[in-house]
Amino acid sequence: MSATLAPALSARERWAALPEGTRAELIDNQIIMSPSPTSFHQSIALTFASELRNFLKKRPGMGKAFIAPLDVEIAPDYILQPDVLYLSAAKQKYVGAYIQGTPDLVLEVLSPGNVHNDLVVKKNLYESHGVAEYWIVDPETQTVEVLYLAETGQYQIHQRAQSGRVESKLISGFGVELEELFFM
């Protein structure tokens, strides 16, 4: 009598079986686990998300902001959990139990263990899948860099600052004071 072996689960199936709230991303058929962020990381993400939400609240129908952990499937083998994301009104159809489509704006707060992932891997994914604006926040240097997707299909620097106000190129009138963003 021969034993029938169950087929091995795909990375997507293993990812889907993870407990709700698990900090994990699916990148190129690999599950990437992340530890919980630091309190400073969370303070930065919360401040940015609150500022964005308050801005959008005063402009009904403009779009919505979301925070991690929330799965964003930008392609079948790419499910990411950006720290903060924005979907314009035109992209609200992507919203379900998770986001299935490309956000308009993504913010990532760097952590010591994810610098390469955020500055290279995820940046390239966001760029190649059409995320129009990518904010990178470095808590260590207290620097914010805002990249926008140029007509060439590549990110260009819109603004880089360590003080003052940083403005969105995509969302007219929206910006954050760095003193507020880095307040702890």
N, C-alpha and C positions, 0 to 999 in steps of 0.2 A: 504494500500500500504506500503510495507516494503522498507526501505532505504538500499541500498547496501553500505557497508563500504569498502573503498579502503584498500587494505592490507598495513600494516605498512612497511615502507622502511627498508631494512636491513642496518646495519652499513656500509657495503661496498657501497651500493647505496647512502647513505647520504654522505659518504666520496667523492664518485665520483661526487656528485652534488656541492661540494664546489668550490668557485671561483678559477681560476688559480692563482698560487702563494701563496695560503693559506699555512701557516706553520701548517700542521696537519699530524699526522701519524695514521695508523690503526694498533692497537695492540690487539690481542686476541678479535676481534670483538668490540673494543671500539675506538672511535675517540679521540685522544689526541692532543689538540691544544697547540701551543707554541707561546709566544710573539716574536716579532722581537729580534734578538740577539743584544748585545751591540756592540759598535764600536771596542772595544778591541777584542772581540770574532771574529768579522768579519775580523779584521786585521790578526789575527792568522790563520784563515782558508784560507784567501787569500794568505798569505805568503807561507803556506804549499802547497796549490794547485799550485801556480806559480812555486815553486821550483820543484814540481813533474812534472808539464807540461813541463817545460824547460828541465828537465832530459829526459823525454820521447821523446821530439821533436828531440833530438840528437840521438835517437835510434828508427828510424822508424820501425813500425810493432811490437813494444813491448807491446803496449796497450794505453789506454786513461784514463785521469783523468776527473772527474766531480765534481761540487760543488752544494750545496743546494741553493735554493729548487729544488730538483729533486726526484721524487718518485722512490723508489726501492722496488719492490714487491719480497720479498724473499720467500713468501708462500701466498696462497690465502687470508688469514686473517691477513697478516702482510705486511704492506706497510710503509716503513720507509723513512726518509729524512736525511741521514748522512750528516755531514758538508762537507766532502770530501770523494770521493771514487775512487778506481782504478779498472779497468777491464783489464785483460791481453788480448792479441790478441786472444787467444782461446775463450774468453768470449764476443767478440764483437757482437755475435749473440743475446745477451741479450738486445742490445741497440735498442730502438725504440722511441716512444714518451716519454717513461719512461724506466726504467731499469726493466726487468722481469727476475730475476735470482740473484744469490748470487755474490756480488763483491769479488774480491781477497783481497782488502785492504779497510779498512774504518777508517776514523779519525773523532772523536767527540771531540768538545771543550765543556768542562763543563760550565754550567751556573747555578747560584744559584737555579733556579727552576727546573733543570733537572738532578741533580747529581744522585739521586736514579735511575732514568730512564736510564741514560747512563751507570752507573757503575753496575747495576744489571739487569734490564729488557732487555735493548738492548744488553748488553754484553752476556747474556744468549742466546738471539735470534741469534746474530752473531755467537756465538760458536756452537749452535746446528744446524745451517744451513750452516756451513762450510766456514765462512769468515776466510781466512788463516791468516790475520794479522789485529790487532785492535790497533790503536793508540788512547790513551786517553790523552788529553791536559787539564791541570788545570791552568787557567790563574791566579787564586788567589795565588797559591804556585809556579807558573811558573815551573811546573813539567811536564815532558812528560814520559809516560809509553807505551812501545811497547810490545804487547802480540802477541804470535804466536800460531797457532793451532798445538798442538803436536799430535803424533800418537795415543795418548789415546783419542783424540777427545775433549780435554780440553785445555784451554788457559794456557800457561806458560809465565813467564816474560822473554822477550828477553833483554830488557834494560829499566832502569828507571834512569832519570837524571834531574838535575836542572841547569846544565851548560855543556858547551862543545857541542859536536856533537852527535846526535842520529841517528843511522843507521837502515835501514830496514833489516830484515832477509829475507824477500821474494824477494825484488827487489835489487839484487846485485849492490852495488855501490851507491845506493840512500840513502841520509841522509840529515838532516837539522841542522844548527847551532842554538842553542837555543837563542843566542843573537839576531839573525835575526828574529826568530819566535816570540819572545816577544817584539820586537822593536815596539814602537808606536809613 
